C-alpha cells in the first residue's frame, strides 16, 4: 500500500489539515460505518470506478459517487466502502475551516455528499484530469494546492466574524465538557442568535450540535486509551449530564451501544466494519 500525507504551505495550512494520497489499501471487509467527527472533506477518486453510499440498516445502495465528491459535517453515521482497491486523494479541512472554498453556507452540505462538479464546476473536472496525467504524488499535491488557492481567492483572508467562530471552535474542540454556550457568545461580543447563525454558516451545524459531536469524539478517544472501561466515569469526564444521555447520544452518532461498539471497533478510529 502507498500512503502519503502532505501538509499544505501557507496560507492553506491555516485551513487544511492534510492532503492525503493512498493506493492499494487492503482490508478484510467490504463496508465501514464512518462516525461523525466534525470534519469536512473533498474526495477525489482516481480509479474511475463508482463508489456507493449504503443505508445504515439494510446496507442497500442509496447513492452513487463518481470521480470526485464533497462531504459536509455529519450529525449521523454514514456507511461507505472500506477503501479496498481504491486510489484516492483527499483534502481534509481543519474543523470549521472549509467555508472560504465554497460559494454557499456550510450548513447546506451538512449530512450530505455532493459531486464536486456541482459545487466547483468544470474546473474541478479539469483538476482531476490533470491529476490522472501526473505520475508524481508530490506534483499532485501541488496541483491541488494551486486549485484551492484559486478557488478561495480573497475569501481566504480572515474577517472579524471568522475569528470569532474560530475562537468558539477552539473552545468547543478543546473543552467538549463545556456546559454553557451562552458564555462563549458573551465573550465574543455577538448576540447568542447572531453567534449561532455565524457558527452554523461557517461550520455546518449549530454550536450545540457541534459540541455534542466533540463530546462523542472525546468518548471515542477515551475508549481507545482506557483498558478498564467504566461507562459512568467516561460519561462524566466527557461532559454528559448522566449515563442515560451518554448512551443515547452514543447510539445516535454511531448506531451502536457502547458495548456493541467495543466488540466491532478496529485500530481505525471512527471506521467500524459492518460487512
N, C-alpha and C positions, 0 to 999 in steps of 0.2 A: 504493500500500500504506500502511496505517496501522500504526505500531508505537509503542507507548507503554510505558515501563518505570517502575515505581513502587518507591521504597524505603520499606518499611514504617516506621511510627513505633515508638517504644519501648512495650512490651518486645519486640514482634515482630521488630524489627530484629536482635535477638540470635540469632534462629532462622531467619529468612527472608532470603535474598539479594535477591530481587526478586519483584514481581508483574509479569507480562508480558502485555500485550494485543496481539494482531495480527489484521489483517483484510486480505484481498486479496493475500496472498503469491502471486507469480507465478514459477514455476520451469519449466525446460525438460525436467524429468524427472519420473517418477511416484513412485519409491521411493528411500528413503535407508536406508543401514545406519548405525544410530546406535551409536557405540562406548562402552564403559564409561568413565564419567568420575567415579564415586564419588558421584554426586548422586541425590537423591530428589525427585520432583515430584508435584503434583496437576494434572491437565489437565482443563479444562472446555471442552467443545465447545459453541459457541453457534449452530451451524447446524442441528442435528437430523439431519445426515447420518451414517450409520455410518462408522466408521474401522476399519481392519484391521491386524493384525499378520501378517507373512508369514514363511514358512520361509526361513531364510538361504540355503539352497542352491537349492531348487526355485522359490522366490518364490510358492508357493501360499498362499492364505489359511489361517491356522491359528487365529485368534482375532478375534472381532468386539468392538469397543468402542463403546459408545453413551453420549452425553450427558456423562459425566464419569468419570474413572478415576484411580487412583493407580499410580505406578510406583516400585518399590523400587530399591535399589542393584543394579547389574548387574555380573556377572563374565564376561559374554559379549555379543557384539553382538546387536542386535535390528533387524529390517527393518520399516520403518514408512512410511506415506505421506510424500511430500515436503512436504506442507503447502499445496500449491496449492489455492486456493479456500477455504481454511479460515478460520474466525473463532474464535479461542480465547483463553482467559485461563488463564495458567499460574502456579502457585505453585511457585517454585524455592527449595527449602530450602537453607540453608547445609549444608556437609558434616557429616554426623553429628548434625544438629540437628532432625530431623523427629520424633523419638520422643515429645515431650510431647503431640503432636496425635493420637497413636494409642493405642488401648487394649490393644495387644499388642506384643511384642518385634519390633524392626525386621527381624530375620532371617526372620520369617515372610513378608516381602514381597520378599526377595532374588530377583532374576531373575524377577519376577512383575509382571503388570499386572492390577489388580482393579478392578471397577466401584466407584465412590466410594460408592454407596448401600450396598453390602455392608460397607463399612468404617465409614461415618459415619451410616448410617441415613437415614430420611426427611428429616431436617433438611437434608441436602445437596441433596436434590431441591428443597426449598423455596428454598435459596440460588440454585440455577440458575434457577428461575422468576423470582426477584427480579432477577437479572442480565439476563435476557431482556427484562424490562419496564423496564430502566434505560437511558436514552439516553446519559447522561454516563459516560465511561470512568472519570473520577476517582471518581464515585459508586460505580461497580462495585468499584473497589479498596477503597473504604471499607466496603462491604458484606462483602467477603471478609475484611477485617481483623477486623470485628466477629465474624464466624462463627468465625474461627480462635482468637480470644481466648476465646470461649465454649467452644470445643472443648477447648482446653488446660486451662482452669481453673487449679487450684493447681499442676498439673504443670509449669507454665511457670517455676516457681521452681526454680533450680538447687540440687541437693544435692551433697554431697561427692563421691559416686561419679560424678556427671555432670561435675564439674570435672576429675576425674582423666582421664576419657575425652577431654574437651576438650583437655587438656594433651597427651595421646598423639596425638590427631588433628592438632594444630598441628605437632608434631614430624614426623609422618609426611608431612603435606602439604607442609611447607616443606623437608624433607630426605628425599626418597624414596630417597636413596642410603644411608640408614641401614642398617647391617648387622645389629646385634644388638637385637632387640626386648626381650630379657630385661632390658636396661639400663633400658628405659622402665618396666617393672613394678617394678624395684628403686627407681627414682626416685619412683614413685607411692606405693609402700608396700604394695601388694597382692601376693599370691602370683601367679605367672605364670598359673596356671589360672583364678583369680578375675578377673584383669585381662582375659584372653581372653574370658571369659564376659560381663563387663560391656561390653566393646567390641562384641562380636557382637550383643548385645541392643539396644544403642543405635544402632549404625551399620548393622548388617545383615550384615556378614561379619567373620571373624576379622581381627586386625591384620595378620597376614602376607599375607592375600589383599588387603587394602586397600592395603598397601604396594606390592604388585605393580601394582595399578591406577594408583597415583600415579606409579610408575616409567614405566609405559606412557604416562601423560599428559605426563610430562616429555619423553619422546621425541617425542610429537606436537608439543609446543611447540618443541622443538629443530628439528624438520623445518620448521616454519613460519618460523623465524628464521635458518635456515642455508642459504645458497645452495650452498656447496661441501660436500656431504654425504659424510662418511666414517663408515660404519656402526660400525666398530670403536671410533672415538673417541666417537661418540654413546652406544654401549652402555656404555662405561666411565664416561662422565660422568653417565649416568643410573642408575648403581648396579648394573648387571648384572655377573655373575661373568665372563662371556665372551660372544662374539658368538653362539654357538650358543643359549645361554639367551635372549638378546635376541630372536633371530629366532623362536624357539619361542613365547615369550610374546606377541610382536607378532602372530603369526598366531592365537593363541588369542583375543586380545582384539579383533582386527579382522576375522579371516577372510582376511586378505591377507598376503603377504610385504611387507616394507618397500618394495621396488621397485614392486610392484603398487599399493601404497597411493599412492605418489608419482604414478603415472600417472592415478589415479582422483580424487584429492582436489580439492576446490574451496576457495573462501575460507571456507566454513562449517566451522569447527572441529568435528571429531567426527561430521560428517554426510558420508557417502560415497555418491554416486549409484550405484545398481545397476540401474536400469531407467528 
